């Protein structure tokens, strides 16, 4: 897919959390914690990230948009999508598998299981899910409107599961 090797997540978090925008935000919202990192990768967007900070108190998530060029913006708080009562915090110290290592694992799974597919976009999410713990949750949209989802343990690189579904069969609720 020709994904650009980018900045590591620790640098991205450090850049966001050392910014004036973040310092002002956390001073006024001390109960927020890092809940996810999100990146949509395609030919135009290779290293733009969104960092989500969640509050149990408000049950809202505030997203910082961090672009490859270093531009930072903060989005208004929004409802949190979650399966349980609240979103678990990310423990970045326990992330031993880098984004690039996760993408290499994804490439191997694609070659072994889905080699007929032509890839269009990759959605990368580092999150802490109740049923899986901290994972790289990577979704690939193909040119034939299929979605391949691969969940990788962020501590040891174990592939928890992978699957493919067709978007064409999805119905709007």
TIVO-2410 file (N, C-alpha, C; in nm, 3 decimals):
# residues 173
REC num residu      c1      c2      c3 atome chaine
REC   1      X   0.083  -0.120   0.000     N      A
REC   1      X   0.000   0.000   0.000    CA      A
REC   1      X   0.087   0.126   0.000     C      A
REC   2      X   0.217   0.109   0.023     N      A
REC   2      X   0.306   0.224   0.019    CA      A
REC   2      X   0.280   0.324   0.129     C      A
REC   3      X   0.256   0.276   0.251     N      A
REC   3      X   0.231   0.366   0.362    CA      A
REC   3      X   0.364   0.428   0.405     C      A
REC   4      X   0.362   0.557   0.424     N      A
REC   4      X   0.479   0.631   0.468    CA      A
REC   4      X   0.512   0.594   0.612     C      A
REC   5      X   0.638   0.560   0.637     N      A
REC   5      X   0.681   0.536   0.776    CA      A
REC   5      X   0.679   0.671   0.844     C      A
REC   6      X   0.612   0.679   0.956     N      A
REC   6      X   0.595   0.810   1.017    CA      A
REC   6      X   0.651   0.818   1.157     C      A
REC   7      X   0.613   0.925   1.220     N      A
REC   7      X   0.654   0.950   1.355    CA      A
REC   7      X   0.598   0.843   1.447     C      A
REC   8      X   0.672   0.808   1.548     N      A
REC   8      X   0.621   0.706   1.639    CA      A
REC   8      X   0.519   0.768   1.734     C      A
REC   9      X   0.431   0.684   1.788     N      A
REC   9      X   0.318   0.735   1.866    CA      A
REC   9      X   0.362   0.809   1.991     C      A
REC  10      X   0.474   0.767   2.050     N      A
REC  10      X   0.523   0.838   2.169    CA      A
REC  10      X   0.558   0.983   2.135     C      A
REC  11      X   0.618   1.006   2.018     N      A
REC  11      X   0.650   1.143   1.975    CA      A
REC  11      X   0.523   1.223   1.951     C      A
REC  12      X   0.424   1.159   1.890     N      A
REC  12      X   0.298   1.228   1.860    CA      A
REC  12      X   0.228   1.268   1.991     C      A
REC  13      X   0.220   1.173   2.085     N      A
REC  13      X   0.157   1.203   2.214    CA      A
REC  13      X   0.233   1.315   2.285     C      A
REC  14      X   0.365   1.305   2.284     N      A
REC  14      X   0.449   1.406   2.348    CA      A
REC  14      X   0.428   1.544   2.285     C      A
REC  15      X   0.422   1.549   2.151     N      A
REC  15      X   0.399   1.677   2.082    CA      A
REC  15      X   0.263   1.736   2.118     C      A
REC  16      X   0.161   1.652   2.124     N      A
REC  16      X   0.028   1.702   2.160    CA      A
REC  16      X   0.026   1.747   2.306     C      A
REC  17      X   0.077   1.663   2.396     N      A
REC  17      X   0.065   1.692   2.539    CA      A
REC  17      X   0.159   1.803   2.587     C      A
REC  18      X   0.255   1.842   2.504     N      A
REC  18      X   0.341   1.955   2.542    CA      A
REC  18      X   0.291   2.086   2.479     C      A
REC  19      X   0.182   2.079   2.402     N      A
REC  19      X   0.128   2.198   2.335    CA      A
REC  19      X   0.050   2.285   2.433     C      A
REC  20      X   0.044   2.414   2.404     N      A
REC  20      X  -0.036   2.506   2.486    CA      A
REC  20      X  -0.183   2.467   2.483     C      A
REC  21      X  -0.233   2.422   2.366     N      A
REC  21      X  -0.374   2.383   2.353    CA      A
REC  21      X  -0.408   2.271   2.453     C      A
REC  22      X  -0.320   2.169   2.458     N      A
REC  22      X  -0.344   2.057   2.549    CA      A
REC  22      X  -0.332   2.101   2.694     C      A
REC  23      X  -0.228   2.180   2.725     N      A
REC  23      X  -0.207   2.224   2.864    CA      A
REC  23      X  -0.327   2.303   2.915     C      A
REC  24      X  -0.381   2.393   2.831     N      A
REC  24      X  -0.502   2.468   2.869    CA      A
REC  24      X  -0.620   2.374   2.889     C      A
REC  25      X  -0.634   2.280   2.795     N      A
REC  25      X  -0.745   2.184   2.802    CA      A
REC  25      X  -0.739   2.102   2.931     C      A
REC  26      X  -0.622   2.043   2.962     N      A
REC  26      X  -0.613   1.950   3.075    CA      A
REC  26      X  -0.620   2.026   3.208     C      A
REC  27      X  -0.579   2.152   3.207     N      A
REC  27      X  -0.590   2.234   3.328    CA      A
REC  27      X  -0.738   2.253   3.364     C      A
REC  28      X  -0.820   2.274   3.261     N      A
REC  28      X  -0.964   2.294   3.281    CA      A
REC  28      X  -1.043   2.163   3.286     C      A
REC  29      X  -0.980   2.054   3.242     N      A
REC  29      X  -1.047   1.923   3.234    CA      A
REC  29      X  -0.953   1.814   3.288     C      A
REC  30      X  -0.916   1.822   3.415     N      A
REC  30      X  -0.813   1.731   3.467    CA      A
REC  30      X  -0.855   1.584   3.473     C      A
REC  31      X  -0.985   1.556   3.459     N      A
REC  31      X  -1.034   1.418   3.468    CA      A
REC  31      X  -1.028   1.344   3.334     C      A
REC  32      X  -0.978   1.406   3.228     N      A
REC  32      X  -0.966   1.339   3.098    CA      A
REC  32      X  -0.838   1.256   3.093     C      A
REC  33      X  -0.844   1.145   3.021     N      A
REC  33      X  -0.723   1.064   2.998    CA      A
REC  33      X  -0.723   1.014   2.853     C      A
REC  34      X  -0.603   0.979   2.806     N      A
REC  34      X  -0.587   0.930   2.669    CA      A
REC  34      X  -0.661   0.798   2.653     C      A
REC  35      X  -0.751   0.793   2.554     N      A
REC  35      X  -0.833   0.673   2.533    CA      A
REC  35      X  -0.806   0.606   2.398     C      A
REC  36      X  -0.764   0.684   2.298     N      A
REC  36      X  -0.735   0.622   2.168    CA      A
REC  36      X  -0.646   0.710   2.082     C      A
REC  37      X  -0.580   0.645   1.988     N      A
REC  37      X  -0.511   0.713   1.879    CA      A
REC  37      X  -0.572   0.659   1.751     C      A
REC  38      X  -0.598   0.747   1.656     N      A
REC  38      X  -0.667   0.711   1.533    CA      A
REC  38      X  -0.595   0.774   1.415     C      A
REC  39      X  -0.580   0.698   1.308     N      A
REC  39      X  -0.523   0.753   1.185    CA      A
REC  39      X  -0.591   0.689   1.065     C      A
REC  40      X  -0.626   0.770   0.968     N      A
REC  40      X  -0.680   0.721   0.841    CA      A
REC  40      X  -0.569   0.739   0.738     C      A
REC  41      X  -0.522   0.629   0.682     N      A
REC  41      X  -0.411   0.638   0.589    CA      A
REC  41      X  -0.457   0.604   0.448     C      A
REC  42      X  -0.424   0.695   0.358     N      A
REC  42      X  -0.442   0.671   0.216    CA      A
REC  42      X  -0.331   0.745   0.146     C      A
REC  43      X  -0.340   0.763   0.016     N      A
REC  43      X  -0.229   0.825  -0.056    CA      A
REC  43      X  -0.205   0.970  -0.016     C      A
REC  44      X  -0.310   1.040   0.030     N      A
REC  44      X  -0.293   1.180   0.069    CA      A
REC  44      X  -0.258   1.197   0.217     C      A
REC  45      X  -0.314   1.113   0.301     N      A
REC  45      X  -0.296   1.127   0.447    CA      A
REC  45      X  -0.214   1.009   0.497     C      A
REC  46      X  -0.089   1.036   0.527     N      A
REC  46      X  -0.004   0.926   0.569    CA      A
REC  46      X   0.030   0.930   0.716     C      A
REC  47      X   0.033   1.047   0.775     N      A
REC  47      X   0.074   1.051   0.916    CA      A
REC  47      X  -0.001   1.158   0.994     C      A
REC  48      X  -0.131   1.171   0.965     N      A
REC  48      X  -0.217   1.257   1.045    CA      A
REC  48      X  -0.279   1.169   1.153     C      A
REC  49      X  -0.290   1.221   1.274     N      A
REC  49      X  -0.343   1.143   1.385    CA      A
REC  49      X  -0.450   1.220   1.460     C      A
REC  50      X  -0.540   1.148   1.521     N      A
REC  50      X  -0.634   1.206   1.616    CA      A
REC  50      X  -0.614   1.134   1.748     C      A
REC  51      X  -0.600   1.213   1.855     N      A
REC  51      X  -0.584   1.158   1.989    CA      A
REC  51      X  -0.710   1.190   2.067     C      A
REC  52      X  -0.775   1.088   2.120     N      A
REC  52      X  -0.899   1.106   2.193    CA      A
REC  52      X  -0.876   1.099   2.343     C      A
REC  53      X  -0.923   1.202   2.413     N      A
REC  53      X  -0.913   1.207   2.559    CA      A
REC  53      X  -1.054   1.197   2.616     C      A
REC  54      X  -1.074   1.098   2.701     N      A
REC  54      X  -1.207   1.064   2.751    CA      A
REC  54      X  -1.223   1.105   2.897     C      A
REC  55      X  -1.345   1.142   2.933     N      A
REC  55      X  -1.379   1.172   3.071    CA      A
REC  55      X  -1.495   1.083   3.115     C      A
REC  56      X  -1.475   1.007   3.223     N      A
REC  56      X  -1.585   0.927   3.281    CA      A
REC  56      X  -1.694   1.020   3.334     C      A
REC  57      X  -1.652   1.135   3.388     N      A
REC  57      X  -1.747   1.228   3.451    CA      A
REC  57      X  -1.849   1.282   3.352     C      A
REC  58      X  -1.802   1.322   3.235     N      A
REC  58      X  -1.893   1.380   3.135    CA      A
REC  58      X  -1.937   1.277   3.031     C      A
REC  59      X  -1.868   1.161   3.027     N      A
REC  59      X  -1.891   1.057   2.926    CA      A
REC  59      X  -1.875   1.114   2.785     C      A
REC  60      X  -1.781   1.206   2.771     N      A
REC  60      X  -1.753   1.265   2.640    CA      A
REC  60      X  -1.605   1.246   2.607     C      A
REC  61      X  -1.578   1.253   2.479     N      A
REC  61      X  -1.440   1.241   2.431    CA      A
REC  61      X  -1.403   1.369   2.359     C      A
REC  62      X  -1.284   1.420   2.387     N      A
REC  62      X  -1.234   1.539   2.320    CA      A
REC  62      X  -1.117   1.495   2.233     C      A
REC  63      X  -1.122   1.531   2.106     N      A
REC  63      X  -1.023   1.485   2.010    CA      A
REC  63      X  -0.930   1.599   1.970     C      A
REC  64      X  -0.801   1.567   1.973     N      A
REC  64      X  -0.697   1.657   1.921    CA      A
REC  64      X  -0.656   1.604   1.786     C      A
REC  65      X  -0.664   1.690   1.686     N      A
REC  65      X  -0.626   1.658   1.549    CA      A
REC  65      X  -0.481   1.701   1.531     C      A
REC  66      X  -0.391   1.606   1.508     N      A
REC  66      X  -0.248   1.635   1.493    CA      A
REC  66      X  -0.206   1.597   1.351     C      A
REC  67      X  -0.177   1.699   1.269     N      A
REC  67      X  -0.142   1.675   1.129    CA      A
REC  67      X   0.008   1.654   1.114     C      A
REC  68      X   0.042   1.587   1.006     N      A
REC  68      X   0.182   1.553   0.977    CA      A
REC  68      X   0.273   1.677   0.981     C      A
REC  69      X   0.219   1.792   0.942     N      A
REC  69      X   0.300   1.915   0.940    CA      A
REC  69      X   0.313   1.980   1.078     C      A
REC  70      X   0.258   1.914   1.182     N      A
REC  70      X   0.269   1.967   1.317    CA      A
REC  70      X   0.153   2.055   1.360     C      A
REC  71      X   0.058   2.080   1.269     N      A
REC  71      X  -0.059   2.160   1.302    CA      A
REC  71      X  -0.146   2.083   1.402     C      A
REC  72      X  -0.194   2.154   1.503     N      A
REC  72      X  -0.276   2.091   1.606    CA      A
REC  72      X  -0.406   2.168   1.620     C      A
REC  73      X  -0.517   2.096   1.625     N      A
REC  73      X  -0.645   2.161   1.654    CA      A
REC  73      X  -0.724   2.072   1.749     C      A
REC  74      X  -0.814   2.133   1.822     N      A
REC  74      X  -0.895   2.059   1.920    CA      A
REC  74      X  -1.041   2.065   1.876     C      A
REC  75      X  -1.106   1.950   1.880     N      A
REC  75      X  -1.246   1.940   1.839    CA      A
REC  75      X  -1.336   1.958   1.961     C      A
REC  76      X  -1.461   2.001   1.941     N      A
REC  76      X  -1.554   2.010   2.055    CA      A
REC  76      X  -1.578   1.871   2.113     C      A
REC  77      X  -1.603   1.860   2.245     N      A
REC  77      X  -1.632   1.729   2.305    CA      A
REC  77      X  -1.751   1.663   2.235     C      A
REC  78      X  -1.743   1.530   2.223     N      A
REC  78      X  -1.852   1.457   2.158    CA      A
REC  78      X  -1.885   1.331   2.237     C      A
REC  79      X  -2.002   1.275   2.206     N      A
REC  79      X  -2.044   1.152   2.272    CA      A
REC  79      X  -1.941   1.043   2.244     C      A
REC  80      X  -1.917   0.959   2.343     N      A
REC  80      X  -1.820   0.851   2.328    CA      A
REC  80      X  -1.891   0.724   2.281     C      A
REC  81      X  -1.834   0.659   2.180     N      A
REC  81      X  -1.886   0.528   2.136    CA      A
REC  81      X  -1.817   0.424   2.223     C      A
REC  82      X  -1.898   0.344   2.293     N      A
REC  82      X  -1.838   0.247   2.383    CA      A
REC  82      X  -1.931   0.128   2.402     C      A
REC  83      X  -1.870   0.017   2.444     N      A
REC  83      X  -1.948  -0.104   2.469    CA      A
REC  83      X  -1.983  -0.118   2.616     C      A
REC  84      X  -1.896  -0.072   2.703     N      A
REC  84      X  -1.919  -0.083   2.848    CA      A
REC  84      X  -1.959   0.054   2.901     C      A
REC  85      X  -1.961   0.068   3.035     N      A
REC  85      X  -2.002   0.194   3.097    CA      A
REC  85      X  -1.905   0.308   3.069     C      A
REC  86      X  -1.779   0.275   3.049     N      A
REC  86      X  -1.681   0.380   3.021    CA      A
REC  86      X  -1.568   0.322   2.937     C      A
REC  87      X  -1.483   0.409   2.887     N      A
REC  87      X  -1.372   0.368   2.802    CA      A
REC  87      X  -1.246   0.355   2.888     C      A
REC  88      X  -1.179   0.243   2.873     N      A
REC  88      X  -1.055   0.219   2.947    CA      A
REC  88      X  -0.945   0.314   2.898     C      A
REC  89      X  -0.858   0.358   2.988     N      A
REC  89      X  -0.746   0.441   2.944    CA      A
REC  89      X  -0.642   0.358   2.869     C      A
REC  90      X  -0.567   0.425   2.781     N      A
REC  90      X  -0.453   0.361   2.716    CA      A
REC  90      X  -0.334   0.371   2.811     C      A
REC  91      X  -0.257   0.263   2.820     N      A
REC  91      X  -0.132   0.265   2.894    CA      A
REC  91      X  -0.022   0.253   2.789     C      A
REC  92      X   0.028   0.370   2.746     N      A
REC  92      X   0.124   0.373   2.636    CA      A
REC  92      X   0.253   0.297   2.673     C      A
REC  93      X   0.285   0.293   2.801     N      A
REC  93      X   0.404   0.218   2.846    CA      A
REC  93      X   0.396   0.070   2.814     C      A
REC  94      X   0.274   0.019   2.797     N      A
REC  94      X   0.255  -0.123   2.766    CA      A
REC  94      X   0.247  -0.151   2.616     C      A
REC  95      X   0.257  -0.046   2.533     N      A
REC  95      X   0.254  -0.066   2.388    CA      A
REC  95      X   0.396  -0.097   2.342     C      A
REC  96      X   0.419  -0.224   2.308     N      A
REC  96      X   0.553  -0.268   2.266    CA      A
REC  96      X   0.561  -0.288   2.115     C      A
REC  97      X   0.445  -0.287   2.048     N      A
REC  97      X   0.440  -0.306   1.903    CA      A
REC  97      X   0.413  -0.169   1.841     C      A
REC  98      X   0.506  -0.121   1.759     N      A
REC  98      X   0.490   0.011   1.696    CA      A
REC  98      X   0.386   0.006   1.585     C      A
REC  99      X   0.345   0.123   1.541     N      A
REC  99      X   0.252   0.130   1.428    CA      A
REC  99      X   0.312   0.060   1.307     C      A
REC 100      X   0.440   0.085   1.280     N      A
REC 100      X   0.505   0.024   1.163    CA      A
REC 100      X   0.511  -0.129   1.176     C      A
REC 101      X   0.536  -0.178   1.298     N      A
REC 101      X   0.537  -0.324   1.319    CA      A
REC 101      X   0.396  -0.380   1.299     C      A
REC 102      X   0.294  -0.308   1.347     N      A
REC 102      X   0.156  -0.353   1.330    CA      A
REC 102      X   0.121  -0.359   1.180     C      A
REC 103      X   0.164  -0.258   1.104     N      A
REC 103      X   0.136  -0.256   0.960    CA      A
REC 103      X   0.207  -0.372   0.891     C      A
REC 104      X   0.329  -0.406   0.936     N      A
REC 104      X   0.402  -0.520   0.878    CA      A
REC 104      X   0.325  -0.650   0.904     C      A
REC 105      X   0.267  -0.664   1.023     N      A
REC 105      X   0.185  -0.782   1.056    CA      A
REC 105      X   0.062  -0.785   0.965     C      A
REC 106      X  -0.001  -0.669   0.946     N      A
REC 106      X  -0.118  -0.658   0.858    CA      A
REC 106      X  -0.081  -0.699   0.716     C      A
REC 107      X   0.033  -0.649   0.666     N      A
REC 107      X   0.078  -0.684   0.530    CA      A
REC 107      X   0.091  -0.835   0.515     C      A
REC 108      X   0.147  -0.901   0.617     N      A
REC 108      X   0.166  -1.047   0.613    CA      A
REC 108      X   0.030  -1.118   0.609     C      A
REC 109      X  -0.065  -1.073   0.692     N      A
REC 109      X  -0.198  -1.134   0.694    CA      A
REC 109      X  -0.270  -1.115   0.560     C      A
REC 110      X  -0.256  -0.995   0.502     N      A
REC 110      X  -0.317  -0.968   0.371    CA      A
REC 110      X  -0.259  -1.065   0.267     C      A
REC 111      X  -0.126  -1.077   0.263     N      A
REC 111      X  -0.061  -1.165   0.164    CA      A
REC 111      X  -0.104  -1.310   0.183     C      A
REC 112      X  -0.119  -1.354   0.307     N      A
REC 112      X  -0.152  -1.494   0.334    CA      A
REC 112      X  -0.301  -1.525   0.316     C      A
REC 113      X  -0.389  -1.427   0.340     N      A
REC 113      X  -0.532  -1.457   0.345    CA      A
REC 113      X  -0.618  -1.380   0.246     C      A
REC 114      X  -0.572  -1.263   0.202     N      A
REC 114      X  -0.658  -1.176   0.121    CA      A
REC 114      X  -0.581  -1.119   0.002     C      A
REC 115      X  -0.491  -1.199  -0.056     N      A
REC 115      X  -0.401  -1.144  -0.159    CA      A
REC 115      X  -0.472  -1.097  -0.286     C      A
REC 116      X  -0.595  -1.141  -0.308     N      A
REC 116      X  -0.668  -1.097  -0.428    CA      A
REC 116      X  -0.722  -0.954  -0.411     C      A
REC 117      X  -0.722  -0.903  -0.289     N      A
REC 117      X  -0.781  -0.772  -0.263    CA      A
REC 117      X  -0.686  -0.658  -0.300     C      A
REC 118      X  -0.744  -0.552  -0.350     N      A
REC 118      X  -0.668  -0.430  -0.377    CA      A
REC 118      X  -0.707  -0.327  -0.272     C      A
REC 119      X  -0.608  -0.279  -0.199     N      A
REC 119      X  -0.635  -0.197  -0.081    CA      A
REC 119      X  -0.651  -0.050  -0.118     C      A
REC 120      X  -0.744   0.017  -0.050     N      A
REC 120      X  -0.773   0.157  -0.077    CA      A
REC 120      X  -0.734   0.247   0.041     C      A
REC 121      X  -0.787   0.217   0.158     N      A
REC 121      X  -0.761   0.297   0.278    CA      A
REC 121      X  -0.734   0.204   0.396     C      A
REC 122      X  -0.655   0.257   0.491     N      A
REC 122      X  -0.629   0.182   0.613    CA      A
REC 122      X  -0.665   0.271   0.732     C      A
REC 123      X  -0.750   0.220   0.819     N      A
REC 123      X  -0.790   0.292   0.940    CA      A
REC 123      X  -0.718   0.225   1.056     C      A
REC 124      X  -0.636   0.303   1.124     N      A
REC 124      X  -0.555   0.249   1.233    CA      A
REC 124      X  -0.604   0.308   1.364     C      A
REC 125      X  -0.634   0.221   1.458     N      A
REC 125      X  -0.685   0.263   1.588    CA      A
REC 125      X  -0.608   0.188   1.696     C      A
REC 126      X  -0.549   0.263   1.788     N      A
REC 126      X  -0.489   0.203   1.907    CA      A
REC 126      X  -0.586   0.230   2.019     C      A
REC 127      X  -0.639   0.123   2.081     N      A
REC 127      X  -0.743   0.141   2.180    CA      A
REC 127      X  -0.737   0.028   2.282     C      A
REC 128      X  -0.811   0.046   2.391     N      A
REC 128      X  -0.818  -0.054   2.496    CA      A
REC 128      X  -0.962  -0.104   2.501     C      A
REC 129      X  -0.985  -0.222   2.445     N      A
REC 129      X  -1.120  -0.279   2.438    CA      A
REC 129      X  -1.142  -0.376   2.554     C      A
REC 130      X  -1.261  -0.374   2.616     N      A
REC 130      X  -1.285  -0.463   2.731    CA      A
REC 130      X  -1.257  -0.610   2.699     C      A
REC 131      X  -1.294  -0.654   2.579     N      A
REC 131      X  -1.281  -0.797   2.548    CA      A
REC 131      X  -1.142  -0.837   2.499     C      A
REC 132      X  -1.059  -0.741   2.459     N      A
REC 132      X  -0.928  -0.775   2.402    CA      A
REC 132      X  -0.811  -0.708   2.472     C      A
REC 133      X  -0.835  -0.606   2.553     N      A
REC 133      X  -0.725  -0.528   2.610    CA      A
REC 133      X  -0.674  -0.427   2.507     C      A
REC 134      X  -0.549  -0.386   2.524     N      A
REC 134      X  -0.491  -0.284   2.434    CA      A
REC 134      X  -0.454  -0.348   2.302     C      A
REC 135      X  -0.512  -0.294   2.196     N      A
REC 135      X  -0.489  -0.353   2.064    CA      A
REC 135      X  -0.469  -0.245   1.959     C      A
REC 136      X  -0.401  -0.286   1.851     N      A
REC 136      X  -0.405  -0.213   1.725    CA      A
REC 136      X  -0.525  -0.272   1.653     C      A
REC 137      X  -0.627  -0.191   1.629     N      A
REC 137      X  -0.749  -0.235   1.561    CA      A
REC 137      X  -0.743  -0.172   1.422     C      A
REC 138      X  -0.706  -0.252   1.323     N      A
REC 138      X  -0.678  -0.199   1.190    CA      A
REC 138      X  -0.783  -0.248   1.091     C      A
REC 139      X  -0.845  -0.153   1.024     N      A
REC 139      X  -0.948  -0.184   0.925    CA      A
REC 139      X  -0.902  -0.135   0.789     C      A
REC 140      X  -0.912  -0.222   0.690     N      A
REC 140      X  -0.871  -0.187   0.554    CA      A
REC 140      X  -0.994  -0.190   0.466     C      A
REC 141      X  -1.014  -0.082   0.391     N      A
REC 141      X  -1.121  -0.077   0.294    CA      A
REC 141      X  -1.058  -0.111   0.159     C      A
REC 142      X  -1.119  -0.204   0.086     N      A
REC 142      X  -1.063  -0.246  -0.042    CA      A
REC 142      X  -1.135  -0.174  -0.157     C      A
REC 143      X  -1.077  -0.184  -0.274     N      A
REC 143      X  -1.137  -0.121  -0.392    CA      A
REC 143      X  -1.266  -0.191  -0.435     C      A
REC 144      X  -1.290  -0.313  -0.382     N      A
REC 144      X  -1.413  -0.385  -0.415    CA      A
REC 144      X  -1.517  -0.369  -0.303     C      A
REC 145      X  -1.497  -0.269  -0.217     N      A
REC 145      X  -1.590  -0.238  -0.108    CA      A
REC 145      X  -1.604  -0.351  -0.008     C      A
REC 146      X  -1.492  -0.415   0.019     N      A
REC 146      X  -1.486  -0.508   0.131    CA      A
REC 146      X  -1.410  -0.439   0.244     C      A
REC 147      X  -1.430  -0.490   0.364     N      A
REC 147      X  -1.360  -0.439   0.481    CA      A
REC 147      X  -1.288  -0.555   0.547     C      A
REC 148      X  -1.158  -0.540   0.563     N      A
REC 148      X  -1.078  -0.641   0.633    CA      A
REC 148      X  -1.042  -0.580   0.767     C      A
REC 149      X  -1.074  -0.651   0.875     N      A
REC 149      X  -1.041  -0.601   1.009    CA      A
REC 149      X  -0.943  -0.696   1.074     C      A
REC 150      X  -0.836  -0.639   1.130     N      A
REC 150      X  -0.732  -0.718   1.194    CA      A
REC 150      X  -0.706  -0.656   1.332     C      A
REC 151      X  -0.716  -0.738   1.435     N      A
REC 151      X  -0.690  -0.694   1.572    CA      A
REC 151      X  -0.558  -0.758   1.618     C      A
REC 152      X  -0.465  -0.671   1.664     N      A
REC 152      X  -0.331  -0.716   1.702    CA      A
REC 152      X  -0.303  -0.670   1.845     C      A
REC 153      X  -0.260  -0.762   1.931     N      A
REC 153      X  -0.222  -0.727   2.068    CA      A
REC 153      X  -0.105  -0.627   2.061     C      A
REC 154      X  -0.121  -0.511   2.126     N      A
REC 154      X  -0.019  -0.406   2.115    CA      A
REC 154      X   0.102  -0.434   2.205     C      A
REC 155      X   0.091  -0.537   2.289     N      A
REC 155      X   0.203  -0.570   2.377    CA      A
REC 155      X   0.298  -0.670   2.312     C      A
REC 156      X   0.242  -0.770   2.241     N      A
REC 156      X   0.328  -0.877   2.189    CA      A
REC 156      X   0.311  -0.907   2.040     C      A
REC 157      X   0.221  -0.838   1.972     N      A
REC 157      X   0.207  -0.858   1.827    CA      A
REC 157      X   0.123  -0.978   1.787     C      A
REC 158      X   0.062  -1.046   1.884     N      A
REC 158      X  -0.023  -1.161   1.852    CA      A
REC 158      X  -0.147  -1.113   1.776     C      A
REC 159      X  -0.180  -1.183   1.669     N      A
REC 159      X  -0.302  -1.151   1.595    CA      A
REC 159      X  -0.418  -1.215   1.671     C      A
REC 160      X  -0.507  -1.131   1.721     N      A
REC 160      X  -0.621  -1.179   1.800    CA      A
REC 160      X  -0.728  -1.233   1.706     C      A
REC 161      X  -0.755  -1.160   1.598     N      A
REC 161      X  -0.850  -1.210   1.498    CA      A
REC 161      X  -0.840  -1.126   1.372     C      A
REC 162      X  -0.883  -1.185   1.262     N      A
REC 162      X  -0.896  -1.109   1.138    CA      A
REC 162      X  -1.018  -1.161   1.064     C      A
REC 163      X  -1.082  -1.071   0.989     N      A
REC 163      X  -1.204  -1.109   0.919    CA      A
REC 163      X  -1.224  -1.016   0.800     C      A
REC 164      X  -1.309  -1.060   0.710     N      A
REC 164      X  -1.343  -0.978   0.592    CA      A
REC 164      X  -1.494  -0.978   0.576     C      A
REC 165      X  -1.549  -0.859   0.549     N      A
REC 165      X  -1.692  -0.845   0.521    CA      A
REC 165      X  -1.709  -0.756   0.400     C      A
REC 166      X  -1.820  -0.771   0.333     N      A
REC 166      X  -1.852  -0.683   0.221    CA      A
REC 166      X  -1.932  -0.564   0.271     C      A
REC 167      X  -1.892  -0.444   0.229     N      A
REC 167      X  -1.967  -0.323   0.264    CA      A
REC 167      X  -2.101  -0.319   0.191     C      A
REC 168      X  -2.109  -0.384   0.078     N      A
REC 168      X  -2.229  -0.378  -0.004    CA      A
REC 168      X  -2.348  -0.439   0.070     C      A
REC 169      X  -2.323  -0.537   0.156     N      A
REC 169      X  -2.431  -0.601   0.231    CA      A
REC 169      X  -2.475  -0.522   0.353     C      A
REC 170      X  -2.399  -0.420   0.392     N      A
REC 170      X  -2.435  -0.343   0.512    CA      A
REC 170      X  -2.559  -0.259   0.486     C      A
REC 171      X  -2.649  -0.259   0.584     N      A
REC 171      X  -2.771  -0.179   0.571    CA      A
REC 171      X  -2.764  -0.060   0.665     C      A
REC 172      X  -2.828   0.047   0.626     N      A
REC 172      X  -2.838   0.162   0.716    CA      A
REC 172      X  -2.949   0.135   0.816     C      A
REC 173      X  -2.919   0.163   0.943     N      A
REC 173      X  -3.019   0.141   1.049    CA      A
REC 173      X  -3.114   0.258   1.054     C      A
***
